Amino acid sequence: MVTDVISSKELTKIDPVFGQNSFDNHEQIVFCNDKDTGLKAIIGIHNTVLGPALGGTRMWQYNNEWEALNDVLRLSRGMTFKSAITGLNLGGGKAVIIGDAKTQKTPELMKKFGEFVHSLSGRYITAEDVGMETADMDLVREVTPYVTGISESKGGAGNPSPITAYGVFMGMKAAAKYQFGSDVLEDKKVLVQGIGHVGESLVEHLTNEGAQVIISDINQERLENVSQKYGAKIYTGSDIYSEQIDVYAPCALGATINDDTVYKINAKVVAGAANNQLADEIKHGAILRERGIVYAPDFLINAGGIINVYAELENYDKKEIMRKTENIYNTTLEILDNAQTNGITTNEAALNIAKGRIETRKNENLK
Ligand code: NAD
């Protein structure tokens, strides 16, 4: 039954996929549907110049399909640049499953999703993201080899989140060194927004270093658990972005730096795990710069997870994972310097380097 009748004039205005702002020359977008399991998923393959597109699967209750499509496109594009700047031979891809991970995720649905991943013959390799656990990837592994982030007992590198958190911590320290002249976070007031898999682990690093950690989350139970475990203070105010802090660490969902928040942010450093923190990377990146706030680009400092899952493909060990992740500190300092020297935003500086690597490889491949 057709419920929405859109005139052809209106339709030409919409440009539903290729015309989306976040489309940015995606190579392939796959819409997956399965009536029996209720699976509705979108896989975005942004760029495969450096290698197969690797990126996690997010399960989220989107308000509508536009939101889901926009999210997957923004996320898969981000993966292209994350792997490129980290020096990995991987392209960028991502998947979203539309639904509530708490109530709608079943083993059958995960395996059906795995079959769709398999149908792409390795052009896209999945892993976990928000709403996913290592156990879900183990289920996907039953139907396809094109999955990473599986359990150590099943030959995988395990949950990537602690490594992601370590990389974010390294990136945050580098940004602190740049802004405050020292990378020691002791006594620095750090607000961690979102204390899920990555956020909690980041809180642990920060409290070990003696930072004054404030936590916020929409899940009250998690807040109380994490607060008790690490002695972190729960945020109780009414306008989190105006809170006077040293470091803002977005570790929930993306786009928290937007028109409504960018002038309020009362931190000197922004460094967190969430993907796509800047709603508009050009505009909001420039405003942060004008305001003297050091922004550690998300796709640069949250690469620990991809470094961890890449080990499953390249067979390198935990020591090498930690070495590569620790190096995020040096890369962040280089990018911050580069931005300062060239009078551009830190996001732009990181993007330029990532794009340069892809362009070089593209030209080599053409030879
Ligand atoms: P998660 O689902 O375990 O945690 C997210 C947390 O954010 C949850 O506790 C949730 O309740 C909370 N949250 C959601 N909306 C919120 C809001 N408006 N305010 C405060 N809290 C809110 O996810 P995760 O694996 O910890 O990932 C966190 C972020 O880091 C995501 O954006 C993800 O894409 C990104 N990331 C994760 C990894 C990884 O290895 N897991 C790697 C790179 C990037």
Boltz pocket constraint, residues with backbone or C-beta under 6 A from the ligand:
constraints:
  - pocket:
      binder: B
      contacts: [[A, 128], [A, 129], [A, 130], [A, 131], [A, 160], [A, 161], [A, 162], [A, 164], [A, 193], [A, 194], [A, 195], [A, 196], [A, 197], [A, 198], [A, 199], [A, 216], [A, 217], [A, 218], [A, 219], [A, 222], [A, 250], [A, 251], [A, 252], [A, 253], [A, 254], [A, 273], [A, 274], [A, 275], [A, 302], [A, 303], [A, 305], [A, 306]]
      max_distance: 6.0
